[in-house]
Amino acid sequence: MRLTLVEHSSRQFSYSDKDKTLVSEASDLDNRHLERIYDDACDVGFAVKSEKTGAVVVYVMSSPMYHGQGEDREISGWNYEPAGFSIKKHPECVGTKAIIFND
């Protein structure tokens, strides 16, 4: 079963038309970008509600980003892609992505 996620306003993100990328910092989202999406799976992500259209798109973490090596290696951010069910409901989100930086 799909869990209810906090819907972050699209105003909390910068958007690049060229790359179709939403960008934000973890602290701007109150660190609520790694929420479980399903009760029976470990997929994590967040929801974005468009202030323009009202559409809600869920983004699923696709990979973490790292900085440094060895003991100095840290997570610098996370890459996300639209969830399949969001693509079905809002095909215009195909090709978009999100990056959340660990500040």
Steps between C-alpha positions, in 0.01 A plus 500: 500500500621849416563723800400866529795735445545862597432709187781752455409815309669546164609839639749316721700401190702668229412365156714477187295480179813397310567194719140450623648486850358603836767597754475565872693457823405239758451763771253694282285185497538448876696186406170340388633375166579145608151388599385144436262490205349152559428310819646178356813631325805709581462754215540855632421839354281806521202668335496837321179694447507742210385846606409562136287192421435329834647175364683286757800298379684251719876472448684181598867499601706347221849546649695687765785735404831482688787739561847400618662161543568252775422624850426847359227372267168674565159509337483830314150451363241270344368448145130435442276402210120507467318194635331279242153573638573876470608458138173319423294776661713794377686400179645852480741405781680246278865602470497716811728435794575647839819558692503566873826626644613403849571832668 
